[in-house]
Amino acid sequence: MDIIESLRWRYATKKFDAEKILPKEKIDILTEAFNLTATSYGLQPLKLIVIQDKELQEKLVAHSWNQNQVVQASHLLIFCIETQIGETYIDSYFKNVKAIRNTADEILKPFRDQLVDSFKNKPEEEIANWAAKQAYLAMGNLLTVCALEKIDACPMEGFIPQKYDEILRLDEKGLTSVLVLPVGYRAEDDMFSDFKKVRRSTKDTIINI
């Protein structure tokens, strides 16, 4: 199945087969793809929580506007952003660059100092909004990977982040939740799987200059 056919195959799954579980190798592909997602400056202000615990998933349904995909899915992926992105966080990134690429300090320092100064002058809300945009990049990447791997998924903004954060004790990890992605296999009786995909024509969405 080529990439276009894969993207035509995927849809926002409304009902998962709760008896079908994704094998570990599929989850490993998704987590590696998450880690390889492009992010602004390469800073990766994200973490992905992978839940395979029906009791916990059931508890989160009430804080997901009662969307049952959260508990039906094989796994529940939660995209989180770091809440403390400052000089210490940026320094850890540049230490990693040096360790992996063996880049000289005199080359790294100007960029490092520029980033530190830039983030130091940004309001917390602006940094959080910037980090959240990186989470959307990661989800978009994973949706494509899911399509290629024949993994069903349902991207969700419809949940209460504060409740998720509280239940998962994310504040203790310096994180806050941004997006939710149940993944697994579609139920045979999910009527939405047979619906034709509704998209505007490319002549209405593409501008060639």
Secondary structure, DSSP 8 states (H G I E B T S, - for coil): --HHHHHHH--B-S-B-TT----HHHHHHHHHHHHH---GGG---EEEEEE--HHHHHHHHTTTTT-THHHHSSEEEEEEEES--SHHHHHHHHHHHHHHH---HHHHHHHHHHHHHHHHTS-HHHHHHHHHHHHHHHHHHHHHHHHHTT-EE--B--S-HHHHHHHHTGGGGTEEEEEEEEEE-B-TT-GGGGS------HHHH----
